[in-house]
Amino acid sequence: MFKSAKVLIAVVILFFALAVLGFAYYYLEAKNLAMGKAIVRIGDRVFQVDVAKTAALRARGLSSRDGLGENEGLFFIFDKPGNYGFWMIDMKFPIDIIWINGGRVVGFAENAAPEPGKRFWGLKIYYPPEPVQNVLELGAGAVAKFRIKIGDLVSLSGLGEN
């Protein structure tokens, strides 16, 4: 029994090490990749967005940026709807996270704040209320300021035209 406990511990440590290495690879690799540009419309509001549609770019997100302009954001595109978790790793400013599926807002997390000094496994993870295929990150307060609400139509244009 003692031997099997050692094996289990070794497997857990190996799994954790591989997970950390995988995360580090995507995170560091993404620093060298350029994001696409596009325009997102929610109602009559227009946002200029960077687009993260690869695993590496999604892992990087807005980390290490100093901020966003009022009409700027980051739009995430996933291959299929899912319950994708978002955290504030290496973030320097708070954001609003808008969950989108089927071209409609299905929920949001307002004023998600950075957690400086926390290791990534201790960070709060924000999840959508239902599976989503897209996520829009805007500066904190945007949901309230622009009166974004569940059910609002969302459109993406200009992707690939830059």
C-alpha positions in Angstrom: 0.0 0.0 0.0 2.9 2.4 0.8 4.4 1.8 -2.7 1.1 2.6 -4.4 0.8 5.8 -2.4 4.3 6.9 -3.7 3.2 6.1 -7.3 0.1 8.1 -6.9 2.0 11.1 -5.5 4.5 10.8 -8.3 1.7 10.7 -10.9 0.0 13.8 -9.3 3.3 15.7 -9.3 4.0 14.7 -12.9 0.5 15.8 -14.0 0.9 19.1 -12.2 4.3 19.7 -13.7 3.0 19.0 -17.2 0.1 21.3 -16.7 2.4 24.1 -15.5 4.7 23.5 -18.5 1.8 23.5 -20.9 0.4 26.7 -19.5 3.8 28.3 -19.6 4.4 27.3 -23.2 1.1 28.8 -24.4 1.5 31.9 -22.3 5.1 32.6 -23.3 4.5 31.6 -27.0 1.5 34.0 -27.1 3.8 36.9 -26.3 5.3 36.6 -29.8 2.0 36.3 -31.6 -0.1 39.2 -33.0 -3.8 39.3 -32.4 -6.3 40.0 -35.1 -8.4 43.1 -35.1 -12.1 43.5 -35.6 -15.2 45.5 -34.6 -17.8 44.4 -32.1 -21.2 46.0 -32.0 -23.5 45.6 -29.0 -26.7 47.5 -29.7 -25.6 50.9 -31.0 -22.2 50.7 -29.3 -19.1 50.0 -31.3 -15.9 48.6 -29.9 -12.5 48.2 -31.6 -11.2 44.9 -30.4 -8.2 42.6 -30.6 -9.2 39.1 -31.4 -7.9 36.0 -29.5 -8.8 32.9 -31.5 -5.9 30.5 -30.7 -5.2 28.8 -27.4 -1.9 30.8 -27.0 -3.6 34.1 -27.6 -6.5 33.2 -25.3 -4.1 32.2 -22.6 -2.3 35.6 -22.9 -5.5 37.6 -22.9 -5.0 41.2 -21.6 -2.2 40.2 -19.2 0.7 42.7 -19.0 -1.3 45.4 -20.7 -1.6 48.8 -18.9 -5.2 49.3 -19.8 -7.9 49.6 -22.4 -9.5 52.7 -24.0 -13.2 53.4 -23.6 -14.1 51.7 -26.9 -11.5 49.0 -26.9 -11.6 45.4 -25.8 -10.5 41.8 -26.4 -12.8 39.4 -28.2 -12.3 35.6 -27.6 -13.4 33.1 -30.2 -13.6 29.4 -29.2 -14.2 26.5 -31.6 -17.3 25.4 -29.8 -19.4 26.5 -26.9 -18.1 25.6 -23.4 -17.8 26.7 -19.8 -14.5 28.5 -20.3 -13.0 29.9 -17.1 -11.2 33.3 -17.0 -8.8 34.6 -14.4 -6.9 37.8 -13.9 -3.3 36.5 -14.2 -0.8 39.3 -14.6 -3.6 41.9 -15.0 -3.0 45.5 -14.1 -6.5 46.8 -14.3 -10.1 45.6 -13.6 -12.4 44.5 -16.5 -16.0 43.5 -17.3 -16.3 40.1 -18.8 -19.2 39.7 -21.2 -20.3 36.1 -22.0 -21.7 35.7 -25.5 -23.4 32.7 -27.3 -25.4 32.6 -30.5 -24.8 36.3 -31.1 -26.4 37.4 -27.8 -25.1 38.5 -24.4 -25.9 35.6 -22.0 -24.2 37.1 -18.9 -21.4 39.1 -17.5 -19.0 39.5 -14.6 -18.6 43.1 -13.7 -15.5 44.7 -12.2 -13.3 41.6 -12.2 -10.3 42.9 -10.3 -6.6 41.9 -10.5 -5.2 39.9 -7.6 -1.6 40.9 -7.4 0.7 38.6 -5.5 -1.5 35.6 -5.9 -0.2 32.5 -7.7 -2.2 31.4 -10.7 -3.7 28.4 -8.9 -5.1 30.7 -6.2 -6.7 33.2 -8.5 -10.5 33.6 -8.7 -11.9 32.0 -11.8 -14.9 33.6 -13.6 -17.3 31.2 -15.4 -20.1 31.9 -17.8 -23.7 31.2 -16.7 -24.0 28.7 -19.6 -21.8 27.4 -22.4 -20.5 30.2 -24.6 -18.5 30.5 -27.8 -17.4 34.1 -27.4 -16.3 36.3 -24.6 -15.7 40.1 -24.7 -13.5 41.8 -22.2 -13.9 45.6 -21.7 -12.7 48.1 -19.2 -14.4 47.8 -15.8 -17.7 49.7 -15.7 -18.5 49.3 -19.4 -21.5 47.0 -18.8 -23.1 49.6 -16.5 -22.0 52.7 -18.5 -23.2 51.4 -21.9 -26.3 49.6 -20.3 -25.3 46.2 -21.7 -27.9 43.6 -20.7 -28.6 39.9 -21.2 -30.2 39.3 -24.5 -28.4 42.2 -26.3 -27.4 41.3 -29.9 -23.7 41.1 -30.6 -22.0 41.2 -34.0 -18.4 40.9 -35.1 -17.1 42.4 -38.3 -13.8 43.2 -40.0 -12.0 40.1 -38.8 -9.3 39.2 -41.2 -9.4 42.5 -43.0 -6.2 43.9 -41.4 
